[in-house]
Amino acid sequence: MAGSISFSQTENEINYQRFSLPNHAFGDICISVAPSLLYNTPNVLQLAGGFKLRMFLGKRVSFDTDMVFGRDYIHAGPGIIGIPAWILVVYSFGNESDDSPISELLFIAATMVLSAEHTSLHFPVRNSFDISPYLSLLRYKSSYEYGHYSNTGRTNEQLSYAIGLEVNKYFNRFVFSPYVEYNVGYVDHTAGINAGLYCGIYFPNKRQK
């Protein structure tokens, strides 16, 4: 009995060390892709694919952006441009080549600010996963019935917002993140539910080490 308890404790300690929650720091990046299920589109229920880019601002906060696309459906936020701009600035910081024109710098600054429209919080639960509620306030959504592009009683293209919850399970550099979100159009107030499983790779900012 004592031997089996000792073996179990040793195995748990090994797993704890092997799969631990990253020490999130400014500039850490996670890139993920996902199969998604969309409910209450003009096609009622449909499959889609998703891409997510996440940049951490610190231990508990990240700016996210996602793009989900299916047949006659797409949604995306300004962070698609803004977060790469953040990454470019972070990873080129300290370089002497700073000859960008003022207009380009202003554009980068504006898109970086707009990235805040999709913000996630991160709360550790156990040694290898955390839960992440998020809010997206400025998402462009285009959604049509298959093959019918006239008025269907909905606003087919509009800005929308979403409230969601994601669970992030870490396996060293790999992350599996099931999620569910509730999204509402600003114009027609039609609500929908999206769900899926993101599979991603985590890149710590090496300058933090």
ZAVOFI-602388 format. One record per residue (C-alpha): residue number from 1; residue in three letters; z negated, x, y. Coordinates in steps of 0.02 Angstrom, whole numbers. Each point is the difference from the previous one (the first is absolute). Layout:
<sites>
  pos  code      zz      xx      yy
  NUM   ALA       Z       X       Y
...
</sites>
This chain:
<sites>
  pos  code      zz      xx      yy
    1   MET       0       0       0
    2   ALA     -47     136     123
    3   GLY     159      94     -43
    4   SER     110    -152      33
    5   ILE     -86     -35     167
    6   SER      22     181      52
    7   PHE     185      -5     -49
    8   SER      26    -162      99
    9   GLN     -82      72     155
   10   THR     106     157     -12
   11   GLU     159    -103     -17
   12   ASN     -47    -106     152
   13   GLU     -34     157     102
   14   ILE     169      71     -48
   15   ASN      89    -162      50
   16   TYR     -96      -3     165
   17   GLN      58     175      42
   18   ARG     175     -31     -63
   19   PHE      34    -162      97
   20   SER     -92       2     165
   21   LEU      33     -88     164
   22   PRO      92     111     124
   23   ASN     -96      56     152
   24   HIS     114     -91     120
   25   ALA      37      99     159
   26   PHE     115     -14     149
   27   GLY     179      31     -51
   28   ASP     -17     -45    -185
   29   ILE     152     -97     -60
   30   CYS      34    -119    -143
   31   ILE     176     -57     -49
   32   SER      15    -147    -121
   33   VAL     127    -118     -77
   34   ALA     -34    -168     -82
   35   PRO      70    -150     -91
   36   SER     -52    -155      98
   37   LEU      -8    -188     -25
   38   LEU      32    -111     152
   39   TYR     -61    -180       5
   40   ASN      57    -136     122
   41   THR     161      80      62
   42   PRO     150    -117      20
   43   ASN      31      40    -185
   44   VAL    -179     -51     -43
   45   LEU     -40     146    -117
   46   GLN      96     162     -12
   47   LEU     -12     182     -50
   48   ALA      15     142     124
   49   GLY     -26     187      18
   50   GLY    -112      88     124
   51   PHE     -27     167      85
   52   LYS    -160      50      90
   53   LEU     -43     150     109
   54   ARG    -182      33      46
   55   MET     -74     128     118
   56   PHE    -187      25      13
   57   LEU     -83      18     169
   58   GLY    -167      43     -78
   59   LYS    -113     -38    -147
   60   ARG       3    -190      16
   61   VAL     155     -46     101
   62   SER     187      14     -29
   63   PHE     159     -62      82
   64   ASP     120     -75    -127
   65   THR     176     -64       0
   66   ASP      97     -88    -135
   67   MET     175     -64     -33
   68   VAL      25    -135    -132
   69   PHE     175     -56     -46
   70   GLY      71    -125    -123
   71   ARG     151    -113     -11
   72   ASP      23     -73     175
   73   TYR    -174      60      49
   74   ILE     -67     148      97
   75   HIS    -154      39     103
   76   ALA     -50     159      90
   77   GLY    -106      60     146
   78   PRO      22     124     143
   79   GLY    -101     127     -97
   80   ILE     159      37     -99
   81   ILE      45     105     152
   82   GLY    -173      31      72
   83   ILE     -89      77    -149
   84   PRO     138     129     -34
   85   ALA     -17      42     186
   86   TRP    -187      26     -27
   87   ILE      36     110    -151
   88   LEU     127     102      97
   89   VAL    -124      31     140
   90   VAL    -145      41    -118
   91   TYR      95     122    -109
   92   SER      93      85     142
   93   PHE    -157      20     106
   94   GLY     -17     178      58
   95   ASN     186      38     -10
   96   GLU      70      75     158
   97   SER     162    -100      -2
   98   ASP     -49    -137     121
   99   ASP     162     -26      96
  100   SER      17    -188     -32
  101   PRO      57    -103     150
  102   ILE    -125    -118      84
  103   SER      91    -155     -63
  104   GLU     -14      58    -180
  105   LEU    -186      39      20
  106   LEU     -30    -172      77
  107   PHE      92     -83    -143
  108   ILE    -105      93    -129
  109   ALA    -160     -44      94
  110   ALA      48    -185       7
  111   THR      41     -10    -185
  112   MET    -162      91     -43
  113   VAL     -99    -130      98
  114   LEU      93    -142     -85
  115   SER     -50      72    -169
  116   ALA    -175     -68      34
  117   GLU      66    -176     -31
  118   HIS     -29      28    -187
  119   THR    -174      72     -23
  120   SER     -98      19    -162
  121   LEU    -184      34     -29
  122   HIS     -61      94    -154
  123   PHE    -165     -30     -87
  124   PRO     -46     107    -152
  125   VAL     -63     -99    -149
  126   ARG     -11     129    -140
  127   ASN      45     181     -23
  128   SER     187     -30     -19
  129   PHE      45    -158      95
  130   ASP     -23     -92     163
  131   ILE      40    -172      69
  132   SER     109     -15     154
  133   PRO      10    -159     106
  134   TYR     141       5     126
  135   LEU      76     -94     145
  136   SER     181       6      56
  137   LEU      38     -86     166
  138   LEU     182      37      40
  139   ARG     111     -14    -153
  140   TYR     183     -50       8
  141   LYS      48    -119    -141
  142   SER     172     -64     -50
  143   SER       3    -130    -140
  144   TYR     144    -112     -55
  145   GLU      41    -115    -143
  146   TYR     119      84    -122
  147   GLY     177     -14      67
  148   HIS     -45    -123     140
  149   TYR     -13      74     174
  150   SER      -2    -159     104
  151   ASN    -158     -87      62
  152   THR    -112     -41    -148
  153   GLY    -143     -78      97
  154   ARG     -82     170      20
  155   THR      11     139     125
  156   ASN      93     125    -106
  157   GLU     -30     151     111
  158   GLN    -163      21      93
  159   LEU    -151     109      30
  160   SER    -149     -31    -113
  161   TYR    -174      63     -38
  162   ALA     -87      36    -164
  163   ILE    -178      19     -65
  164   GLY     -19      90    -165
  165   LEU    -109      92    -123
  166   GLU      47     153    -102
  167   VAL     -97      91    -136
  168   ASN      40     186     -13
  169   LYS     -31      87    -166
  170   TYR      22     189       7
  171   PHE      55     112    -144
  172   ASN       0     170      84
  173   ARG     153      -8     114
  174   PHE      62    -166     -71
  175   VAL     -54    -169      68
  176   PHE      17    -174     -75
  177   SER     -29    -138     126
  178   PRO       9    -185     -46
  179   TYR       6    -108     156
  180   VAL       8    -179      59
  181   GLU      34     -63     176
  182   TYR      14    -160      99
  183   ASN     138       1     132
  184   VAL      44    -127     135
  185   GLY     151     -13     115
  186   TYR     -38      -7     186
  187   VAL     139    -127      35
  188   ASP      -2    -128    -142
  189   HIS    -177      41     -62
  190   THR      61      -3    -180
  191   ALA    -122      91    -113
  192   GLY      42     101    -154
  193   ILE     -85     112    -126
  194   ASN      62     171     -55
  195   ALA     -73      99    -144
  196   GLY      47     158     -95
  197   LEU     -49     170     -66
  198   TYR      32     156     104
  199   CYS      19     165     -94
  200   GLY     -15     149     114
  201   ILE     -30     185      29
  202   TYR    -136      66     115
  203   PHE      33     151     110
  204   PRO    -155      77      83
  205   ASN      27      86     166
  206   LYS     -10     183     -48
  207   ARG     -50      49     176
  208   GLN    -166     -89     -31
  209   LYS     -45     119    -142
</sites>
